[in-house]
Amino acid sequence: MKTMFVALLTALVLQAAPATAGSPLVGRWALDLATLPMPPEARPQRVTMGFAQPDAGTWRTHIEMVDPNGGRMDSDATLALDGTPGSITGSYWADVGTAKMPAPNVVVLQLAYQGTPSSTRIYSVTEDGSTLTETKAAFRKDGTPFLQTTTFTRLP
């Protein structure tokens, strides 16, 4: 009886934990440049992204990009996971964003730049934690919507 009580108590405690605790998205990621839909000569030299979760209610993102000519772009944001808009600093074509985490392995970011919607990014990680998929929903200059999928690999 005592063993069953301990097992039930453990199950209740685990279910009460926030869905965002210990997200497998947390860590550093490197973009697989071959997944970019552009000619190799137009691709950046490197893109790395770091995700952190300071607490169950916030999400931190740091992006570093080295363009084809060696120029560096950085971006940082710490956003509430309740969808409240927050500022994004740096030079990555976004200055405000919102975030939600519908599951521990998925985070959704909505971005805007200078008052204009920019894109929605959905990040999900594979069950083994080794591959991050980014699905980008945005609009071309002519107003045509598009979806783009790229992948990242986990860095040590």
ABEGO torsion letter per residue (X at the ends): XAAAAAAAAAAAAAAABBAABGBAABEBBBBBAAABBBBAAABBABBBBBBBBABAABBBBBBBBBBAAGBBBBBBBBBBAAGBBBBBBEAAGBABBBBBBABAABBBBBBBBGGBBABBBBBBBBAAGABBBBBBBBBBAAGBBBBBBBBBBBBX
